[in-house]
Structures are given as structure tokens and as C-alpha cells.
Amino acid sequence: MIDRTNNLPVNRQCQLLHLPRSTAYYQAEPVTDADLALMRCIDELHLEHPYAGSLMLRDFLRRGNYPKIGRKRVKTLMNRMGIEAIYRKPNTSKKHPKHPVYPYLLRGMTINRSNHVWAADITYIPMKRGFVYLFAVVDWASRRVLAWRLSNTLTTDFCIEAVSEAIRKYGRPEVFNTDQGCQFTSVEFTTLLKDNGIRISMDGKGCWRDNVFVERLWRSIKYEEVYLYAYDSVTAAKQGLERYITKYNQIRPHSSLDRMTPDEFYFRNLPELPKAA
């Protein structure tokens, strides 16, 4: 984008990029401590009541420490956090109006083997000062976290890095399922999947419940790790999450997996490789 070290004046660079000149000089204001505390409350309420929209969350907050908060402020902070209510609706996440949306492929599908279907999502991670976003790739059948990344912006690049790592380490799934968020409908993200021969599936009307198992992962990560530690830095957040996700994959048994860990289920249920003739 704008390169301040280039000999071409910034004004001319903006003209060539069809950007308003003010964009080049805009400095993002840091999030206030009050807003960070409020965002933490909204995040906790969202985990407890994932079906709640901005209006209901406002009512919950008014019953607590924010008796005068308005719906617009709640909605603004929800957008900044990248969260919204989970319920039956045509679009499960904000999509880019020019990005194509792919059909949902999992209806009626039996998913009981590893690397059959992968899913991915993004969640908000609060820190002592500021916040980051966590993206994770999860094997659907085993609930194993295959790769993850942190970012301080809701861009596509950190999602692509994690998916590329998962493919490099574990091969490729038959189907990759996401919501209709603009990161996942972007040309860069979908091209990565297509180039690897992966069928693309996106949640749509009537499929909202399929996001619940990823929400359960977020709930486990936040209540068992993130909320227990006020990370001082992104480095501390990476170290804490790496420690927890390793424990989640290798040690923590799941009742839905017949008390096996995600690692045990994943490696026991990998499809057999074709034998050489």
C-alpha cells in the first residue's frame, strides 16, 4: 500500500491507489481501558449466551455494572471483536458483498474419520492491555487443533498461514467448512483450498448448529486458560495458548470421543493409505 520511503509523493501514491489522502495520515486511537473492560464483559456474556444479539447483551450489561450503556456502543464493540449472535439465519457472519459464497456440503454427512472434514473460525482474545484474534484449524471428527495463529487485525493472511501449516503437516481434508466471513470468502483463502483439491463448504441457512462445537473449543480455551491469565504481551499470549492447546490435544479427554484425547482419536482414525501395487 502506501510506502513512505518511496520517492513518489504520498499524495500521488494515494491517487494511484484511489485512496483518500486522509487514509495515509490516519492514526488509529488506542482502545481505552474502559472499553477493554467492557469488551471483556461482552466476551464472557457471549460465551454464556451465544444466541444474544446487541440488544439482549445491552440488557444484560445494564443489569450489571453498565446501567446507562446503549445498544449502539455494544454493537460497535461487537463488530470490533468480530462476534455476533449465533442463531438460525441466512448468513452466519458478515460477508464481503463481492465475494462468492459456497454451498453447505455437510448436511446429512457422517463424519467419523480424521482428515475427512476440517473447520476453522476466529475468536477474540483479551489481554491485560489490548486484544488479539485467534484463528484455529480443527479436525471435525477428532476435535484436534491442527494449526493456529494470533493476529492483532482481522485480516486474511494469518488464516492462510495456519491453513498452509495444517496442510503441510497433516495432508489435506476432503472438505473445509467455515462461516461466510470475509476472510474465508476471499479469493486468497478459497484459492488456497482449491489449489489443494479441497471442497469448500460454508455454513448457511439451517446450519447454524454446526458452529457450536467450535464455540465449545473457544469456551474451553477462554475459561481454562485465557481468563485465568492477564497476558502482558502477544508473546505471553502465544506461550499460554501453545501450552493450553498442547494439553487440549494430548491430555484432555473428551466425553464425545469416548473419553479419548483428540490426539488419540485423530491418529487412530486416519484413513489407510493405498497400498503400492
Secondary structure in CASP SS format (residue, H / E / C, confidence):
PFRMAT SS
TARGET T0000
AUTHOR 0000-0000-0000
METHOD secondary structure of the structure
MODEL  1
M C 1.00
I C 1.00
D C 1.00
R C 1.00
T C 1.00
N C 1.00
N C 1.00
L C 1.00
P C 1.00
V H 1.00
N H 1.00
R H 1.00
Q H 1.00
C H 1.00
Q H 1.00
L H 1.00
L H 1.00
H C 1.00
L C 1.00
P C 1.00
R H 1.00
S H 1.00
T H 1.00
A H 1.00
Y H 1.00
Y C 1.00
Q C 1.00
A C 1.00
E C 1.00
P C 1.00
V C 1.00
T C 1.00
D H 1.00
A H 1.00
D H 1.00
L H 1.00
A H 1.00
L H 1.00
M H 1.00
R H 1.00
C H 1.00
I H 1.00
D H 1.00
E H 1.00
L H 1.00
H H 1.00
L H 1.00
E H 1.00
H C 1.00
P C 1.00
Y C 1.00
A C 1.00
G C 1.00
S H 1.00
L H 1.00
M H 1.00
L H 1.00
R H 1.00
D H 1.00
F H 1.00
L H 1.00
R H 1.00
R C 1.00
G C 1.00
N C 1.00
Y C 1.00
P C 1.00
K C 1.00
I C 1.00
G C 1.00
R H 1.00
K H 1.00
R H 1.00
V H 1.00
K H 1.00
T H 1.00
L H 1.00
M H 1.00
N H 1.00
R H 1.00
M H 1.00
G C 1.00
I C 1.00
E C 1.00
A C 1.00
I C 1.00
Y C 1.00
R C 1.00
K C 1.00
P C 1.00
N C 1.00
T C 1.00
S C 1.00
K C 1.00
K C 1.00
H C 1.00
P C 1.00
K C 1.00
H C 1.00
P C 1.00
V C 1.00
Y C 1.00
P C 1.00
Y C 1.00
L C 1.00
L C 1.00
R C 1.00
G C 1.00
M C 1.00
T C 1.00
I C 1.00
N C 1.00
R C 1.00
S C 1.00
N C 1.00
H C 1.00
V E 1.00
W E 1.00
A E 1.00
A E 1.00
D E 1.00
I E 1.00
T E 1.00
Y E 1.00
I E 1.00
P E 1.00
M C 1.00
K C 1.00
R C 1.00
G C 1.00
F E 1.00
V E 1.00
Y E 1.00
L E 1.00
F E 1.00
A E 1.00
V E 1.00
V E 1.00
D E 1.00
W C 1.00
A C 1.00
S C 1.00
R C 1.00
R C 1.00
V E 1.00
L E 1.00
A E 1.00
W E 1.00
R E 1.00
L E 1.00
S E 1.00
N C 1.00
T C 1.00
L C 1.00
T C 1.00
T C 1.00
D H 1.00
F H 1.00
C H 1.00
I H 1.00
E H 1.00
A H 1.00
V H 1.00
S H 1.00
E H 1.00
A H 1.00
I H 1.00
R H 1.00
K H 1.00
Y H 1.00
G C 1.00
R C 1.00
P C 1.00
E C 1.00
V E 1.00
F E 1.00
N E 1.00
T E 1.00
D C 1.00
Q C 1.00
G C 1.00
C H 1.00
Q H 1.00
F H 1.00
T H 1.00
S C 1.00
V H 1.00
E H 1.00
F H 1.00
T H 1.00
T H 1.00
L H 1.00
L H 1.00
K H 1.00
D H 1.00
N C 1.00
G C 1.00
I C 1.00
R E 1.00
I E 1.00
S E 1.00
M E 1.00
D C 1.00
G C 1.00
K C 1.00
G C 1.00
C C 1.00
W H 1.00
R H 1.00
D H 1.00
N H 1.00
V H 1.00
F H 1.00
V H 1.00
E H 1.00
R H 1.00
L H 1.00
W H 1.00
R H 1.00
S H 1.00
I H 1.00
K H 1.00
Y H 1.00
E H 1.00
E C 1.00
V H 1.00
Y H 1.00
L H 1.00
Y C 1.00
A C 1.00
Y C 1.00
D C 1.00
S C 1.00
V H 1.00
T H 1.00
A H 1.00
A H 1.00
K H 1.00
Q H 1.00
G H 1.00
L H 1.00
E H 1.00
R H 1.00
Y H 1.00
I H 1.00
T H 1.00
K H 1.00
Y H 1.00
N H 1.00
Q H 1.00
I C 1.00
R C 1.00
P C 1.00
H C 1.00
S H 1.00
S H 1.00
L H 1.00
D C 1.00
R C 1.00
M C 1.00
T C 1.00
P H 1.00
D H 1.00
E H 1.00
F H 1.00
Y H 1.00
F H 1.00
R H 1.00
N C 1.00
L C 1.00
P C 1.00
E C 1.00
L C 1.00
P C 1.00
K C 1.00
A C 1.00
A C 1.00
END
